[in-house]
Amino acid sequence: MSLVNKRLSAEEQELLVNLLINQEYAIELLSSELNDIESGEKAVDMETYKQLAILYDRIRFE
């Protein structure tokens, strides 16, 4: 079980995610994370990178 699941209920998680998206913080977080990965500051596997890139596109363009 992840740390988030231990600290926040499903309802709280949904509320937080909606807030992050509505205030456009989610796109900033994703952009920063992708930039860190692409510049070599963070290392992740290719699947995680692809998932983050897809999520970025969905939030940014939908």
N, CA, C and O atoms as a MOPAC input file, in Angstrom:
PM7 MOZYME 1SCF
protein

 N      0.84400 1    -1.18500 1     0.00000 1
 C      0.00000 1     0.00000 1     0.00000 1
 C      0.88500 1     1.24200 1     0.00000 1
 O      1.84000 1     1.33800 1     0.77000 1
 N      0.56300 1     2.16700 1    -0.85100 1
 C      1.38200 1     3.37100 1    -0.96500 1
 C      1.12600 1     4.32200 1     0.19400 1
 O      0.11300 1     4.23300 1     0.88800 1
 N      2.06000 1     5.22300 1     0.38200 1
 C      1.96000 1     6.21700 1     1.44300 1
 C      0.71700 1     7.08500 1     1.26500 1
 O      0.07800 1     7.45800 1     2.24800 1
 N      0.37100 1     7.40600 1     0.02800 1
 C     -0.80700 1     8.23000 1    -0.24000 1
 C     -2.07000 1     7.51600 1     0.24200 1
 O     -2.93300 1     8.13400 1     0.86500 1
 N     -2.17900 1     6.22300 1    -0.04400 1
 C     -3.36100 1     5.46700 1     0.36700 1
 C     -3.48000 1     5.38400 1     1.87900 1
 O     -4.59100 1     5.30300 1     2.40300 1
 N     -2.37400 1     5.40200 1     2.58300 1
 C     -2.40100 1     5.34900 1     4.04200 1
 C     -2.83100 1     6.68600 1     4.64100 1
 O     -3.48600 1     6.71500 1     5.68300 1
 N     -2.47400 1     7.77300 1     4.00100 1
 C     -2.73700 1     9.10700 1     4.54300 1
 C     -4.05500 1     9.70900 1     4.09400 1
 O     -4.68400 1    10.45000 1     4.85000 1
 N     -4.48300 1     9.40500 1     2.87500 1
 C     -5.66400 1    10.04500 1     2.31000 1
 C     -6.70100 1     9.01000 1     1.90400 1
 O     -6.36900 1     7.95700 1     1.35900 1
 N     -7.94700 1     9.32400 1     2.17500 1
 C     -9.03100 1     8.46600 1     1.71100 1
 C     -9.18000 1     8.64400 1     0.20200 1
 O     -8.61500 1     9.57000 1    -0.38000 1
 N     -9.93300 1     7.76500 1    -0.41700 1
 C    -10.17100 1     7.86300 1    -1.86600 1
 C    -10.85100 1     9.19200 1    -2.19200 1
 O    -10.53400 1     9.82400 1    -3.20000 1
 N    -11.77700 1     9.61000 1    -1.34600 1
 C    -12.46500 1    10.88600 1    -1.56000 1
 C    -11.49300 1    12.05900 1    -1.45700 1
 O    -11.56500 1    12.99700 1    -2.25100 1
 N    -10.59400 1    12.01200 1    -0.49300 1
 C     -9.59400 1    13.07100 1    -0.34400 1
 C     -8.62500 1    13.09700 1    -1.51800 1
 O     -8.23400 1    14.16900 1    -1.98000 1
 N     -8.23700 1    11.91800 1    -2.00300 1
 C     -7.35300 1    11.84100 1    -3.16500 1
 C     -8.01600 1    12.46600 1    -4.38500 1
 O     -7.38500 1    13.22300 1    -5.12300 1
 N     -9.28300 1    12.14900 1    -4.59500 1
 C    -10.01000 1    12.70000 1    -5.74500 1
 C    -10.13700 1    14.21400 1    -5.62800 1
 O     -9.96700 1    14.93000 1    -6.61500 1
 N    -10.43300 1    14.69900 1    -4.43900 1
 C    -10.54400 1    16.13700 1    -4.20600 1
 C     -9.22300 1    16.83500 1    -4.49900 1
 O     -9.20100 1    17.88700 1    -5.13800 1
 N     -8.12900 1    16.25700 1    -4.03500 1
 C     -6.81000 1    16.84000 1    -4.25900 1
 C     -6.45000 1    16.84800 1    -5.74200 1
 O     -5.95200 1    17.85200 1    -6.25100 1
 N     -6.69300 1    15.75800 1    -6.42600 1
 C     -6.39000 1    15.68800 1    -7.86200 1
 C     -7.21300 1    16.71500 1    -8.62500 1
 O     -6.68500 1    17.40200 1    -9.49900 1
 N     -8.49200 1    16.82800 1    -8.31000 1
 C     -9.33600 1    17.82300 1    -8.98100 1
 C     -8.83100 1    19.23500 1    -8.73500 1
 O     -8.81300 1    20.06000 1    -9.64800 1
 N     -8.42900 1    19.51000 1    -7.52200 1
 C     -7.88600 1    20.82500 1    -7.18700 1
 C     -6.61000 1    21.11200 1    -7.97600 1
 O     -6.44300 1    22.20200 1    -8.52400 1
 N     -5.71700 1    20.13200 1    -8.02900 1
 C     -4.46100 1    20.30500 1    -8.77000 1
 C     -4.71900 1    20.56400 1   -10.25200 1
 O     -4.05800 1    21.40000 1   -10.86700 1
 N     -5.66500 1    19.85700 1   -10.80700 1
 C     -5.98000 1    20.04300 1   -12.22700 1
 C     -6.66300 1    21.39500 1   -12.45200 1
 O     -6.29400 1    22.13400 1   -13.36400 1
 N     -7.64600 1    21.71000 1   -11.63000 1
 C     -8.39300 1    22.96100 1   -11.81300 1
 C     -7.51900 1    24.19600 1   -11.62600 1
 O     -7.74500 1    25.20800 1   -12.29000 1
 N     -6.54800 1    24.14200 1   -10.76000 1
 C     -5.66500 1    25.27800 1   -10.52100 1
 C     -4.44100 1    25.25800 1   -11.43900 1
 O     -3.56600 1    26.12000 1   -11.35000 1
 N     -4.39800 1    24.25700 1   -12.32100 1
 C     -3.33100 1    24.08700 1   -13.30800 1
 C     -1.96200 1    23.78400 1   -12.67800 1
 O     -0.92600 1    23.97800 1   -13.31300 1
 N     -1.96800 1    23.31000 1   -11.43100 1
 C     -0.71800 1    22.87600 1   -10.80700 1
 C     -0.28700 1    21.51500 1   -11.35400 1
 O      0.90600 1    21.22400 1   -11.44500 1
 N     -1.26000 1    20.69000 1   -11.71400 1
 C     -0.94000 1    19.35300 1   -12.21700 1
 C     -0.08100 1    19.44200 1   -13.47600 1
 O      0.89600 1    18.70900 1   -13.61900 1
 N     -0.44700 1    20.33800 1   -14.38000 1
 C      0.31800 1    20.46400 1   -15.62600 1
 C      1.72000 1    20.97900 1   -15.33500 1
 O      2.67800 1    20.57400 1   -15.99300 1
 N      1.84800 1    21.86700 1   -14.35700 1
 C      3.16600 1    22.38000 1   -13.98300 1
 C      4.02900 1    21.27700 1   -13.36900 1
 O      5.21900 1    21.17800 1   -13.66800 1
 N      3.43200 1    20.45500 1   -12.51900 1
 C      4.16200 1    19.34100 1   -11.91900 1
 C      4.62100 1    18.34300 1   -12.97600 1
 O      5.76500 1    17.88900 1   -12.96300 1
 N      3.71700 1    18.00900 1   -13.88700 1
 C      4.07700 1    17.08400 1   -14.95700 1
 C      5.16200 1    17.65900 1   -15.85400 1
 O      6.10000 1    16.95600 1   -16.22900 1
 N      5.03700 1    18.92100 1   -16.19400 1
 C      6.03600 1    19.57900 1   -17.03300 1
 C      7.41100 1    19.55800 1   -16.36500 1
 O      8.41800 1    19.26000 1   -17.00700 1
 N      7.44000 1    19.87000 1   -15.10200 1
 C      8.69400 1    19.88200 1   -14.36000 1
 C      9.30300 1    18.47900 1   -14.27900 1
 O     10.50900 1    18.30500 1   -14.45300 1
 N      8.46400 1    17.49700 1   -14.01600 1
 C      8.94100 1    16.11400 1   -13.91300 1
 C      9.49800 1    15.64100 1   -15.25400 1
 O     10.57000 1    15.03700 1   -15.30300 1
 N      8.78600 1    15.90900 1   -16.32700 1
 C      9.26900 1    15.51400 1   -17.65400 1
 C     10.56900 1    16.22600 1   -17.99900 1
 O     11.47600 1    15.61900 1   -18.56900 1
 N     10.66800 1    17.49200 1   -17.66200 1
 C     11.89600 1    18.24500 1   -17.91300 1
 C     13.07400 1    17.63500 1   -17.14000 1
 O     14.16800 1    17.49200 1   -17.68600 1
 N     12.85100 1    17.28000 1   -15.88500 1
 C     13.90600 1    16.66800 1   -15.07800 1
 C     14.35700 1    15.33500 1   -15.66900 1
 O     15.54800 1    15.02300 1   -15.67200 1
 N     13.41700 1    14.56100 1   -16.16300 1
 C     13.74300 1    13.27300 1   -16.77800 1
 C     14.52200 1    13.49300 1   -18.07100 1
 O     15.54900 1    12.85600 1   -18.30200 1
 N     14.02900 1    14.39300 1   -18.90400 1
 C     14.66300 1    14.63900 1   -20.20100 1
 C     16.05200 1    15.25800 1   -20.06800 1
 O     16.90300 1    15.06000 1   -20.93600 1
 N     16.28700 1    15.99800 1   -18.99900 1
 C     17.60000 1    16.61200 1   -18.80000 1
 C     18.56300 1    15.69000 1   -18.04600 1
 O     19.72900 1    16.03300 1   -17.84800 1
 N     18.07200 1    14.52300 1   -17.62900 1
 C     18.92000 1    13.56400 1   -16.94000 1
 C     19.01100 1    13.75900 1   -15.43900 1
 O     19.75400 1    13.04100 1   -14.77000 1
 N     18.26700 1    14.72000 1   -14.89600 1
 C     18.28700 1    14.95200 1   -13.45800 1
 C     17.57500 1    13.84900 1   -12.68600 1
 O     17.89900 1    13.58700 1   -11.52800 1
 N     16.60600 1    13.20600 1   -13.32600 1
 C     15.88100 1    12.08800 1   -12.72500 1
 C     15.91900 1    10.92000 1   -13.68500 1
 O     15.85900 1    11.08400 1   -14.90300 1
 N     16.01800 1     9.73900 1   -13.10700 1
 C     16.02900 1     8.52600 1   -13.92000 1
 C     14.74900 1     7.72300 1   -13.65800 1
 O     14.42900 1     7.40200 1   -12.51400 1
 N     14.04100 1     7.41300 1   -14.71300 1
 C     12.86100 1     6.54600 1   -14.63100 1
 C     12.89900 1     5.58700 1   -15.80800 1
 O     13.60500 1     5.81200 1   -16.79100 1
 N     12.12900 1     4.51300 1   -15.69100 1
 C     12.07400 1     3.57600 1   -16.80800 1
 C     11.23600 1     4.17300 1   -17.93500 1
 O     10.46300 1     5.10700 1   -17.72200 1
 N     11.39600 1     3.63600 1   -19.10600 1
 C     10.73900 1     4.17800 1   -20.29400 1
 C      9.22400 1     4.12900 1   -20.17300 1
 O      8.54100 1     5.03800 1   -20.64600 1
 N      8.69200 1     3.10000 1   -19.55800 1
 C      7.24000 1     2.98700 1   -19.40200 1
 C      6.68500 1     4.12000 1   -18.54000 1
 O      5.64700 1     4.69600 1   -18.86500 1
 N      7.36100 1     4.43700 1   -17.45900 1
 C      6.93400 1     5.53900 1   -16.59200 1
 C      6.99900 1     6.85700 1   -17.35000 1
 O      6.08900 1     7.68000 1   -17.25000 1
 N      8.06400 1     7.05700 1   -18.10200 1
 C      8.19900 1     8.28000 1   -18.90200 1
 C      7.04500 1     8.39900 1   -19.90600 1
 O      6.44800 1     9.46600 1   -20.05100 1
 N      6.74600 1     7.31800 1   -20.58000 1
 C      5.65200 1     7.33300 1   -21.56300 1
 C      4.31700 1     7.64800 1   -20.89200 1
 O      3.51600 1     8.41500 1   -21.42600 1
 N      4.08000 1     7.05500 1   -19.72000 1
 C      2.83400 1     7.30800 1   -19.00300 1
 C      2.72600 1     8.77500 1   -18.59200 1
 O      1.65800 1     9.37700 1   -18.70700 1
 N      3.82300 1     9.34500 1   -18.11500 1
 C      3.82000 1    10.75900 1   -17.73800 1
 C      3.57900 1    11.65400 1   -18.94800 1
 O      2.83800 1    12.63300 1   -18.85800 1
 N      4.19800 1    11.32600 1   -20.07400 1
 C      4.02800 1    12.11300 1   -21.29700 1
 C      2.58100 1    12.04800 1   -21.79600 1
 O      2.02300 1    13.05900 1   -22.22200 1
 N      1.98800 1    10.87900 1   -21.74400 1
 C      0.59000 1    10.72000 1   -22.16100 1
 C     -0.32700 1    11.50000 1   -21.22600 1
 O     -1.24900 1    12.18000 1   -21.67600 1
 N     -0.07100 1    11.40000 1   -19.93300 1
 C     -0.87200 1    12.13100 1   -18.95400 1
 C     -0.74900 1    13.63700 1   -19.17100 1
 O     -1.73900 1    14.36600 1   -19.10300 1
 N      0.45800 1    14.09000 1   -19.42900 1
 C      0.68500 1    15.51800 1   -19.72300 1
 C     -0.16500 1    15.94900 1   -20.91500 1
 O     -0.86100 1    16.96300 1   -20.85500 1
 N     -0.10600 1    15.17800 1   -21.99500 1
 C     -0.87300 1    15.52300 1   -23.19600 1
 C     -2.37600 1    15.53400 1   -22.91900 1
 O     -3.08900 1    16.41700 1   -23.39400 1
 N     -2.85200 1    14.56100 1   -22.15500 1
 C     -4.28800 1    14.49200 1   -21.85400 1
 C     -4.74300 1    15.70000 1   -21.05200 1
 O     -5.78700 1    16.28500 1   -21.34200 1
 N     -3.97200 1    16.07200 1   -20.05500 1
 C     -4.36100 1    17.21300 1   -19.22100 1
 C     -4.20600 1    18.52100 1   -19.98700 1
 O     -5.03800 1    19.42100 1   -19.86700 1
 N     -3.16100 1    18.62000 1   -20.75900 1
 C     -2.85600 1    19.87000 1   -21.47600 1
 C     -3.81700 1    20.13600 1   -22.62700 1
 O     -4.22900 1    21.27500 1   -22.84600 1
 N     -4.17700 1    19.07900 1   -23.36600 1
 C     -4.90700 1    19.28100 1   -24.61600 1
 C     -6.35900 1    18.81600 1   -24.59800 1
 O     -7.05900 1    18.98100 1   -25.59700 1
 N     -6.82400 1    18.25200 1   -23.51700 1
 C     -8.23500 1    17.80200 1   -23.47900 1
 C     -9.07200 1    18.74200 1   -22.66000 1
 O    -10.27600 1    18.53000 1   -22.51400 1

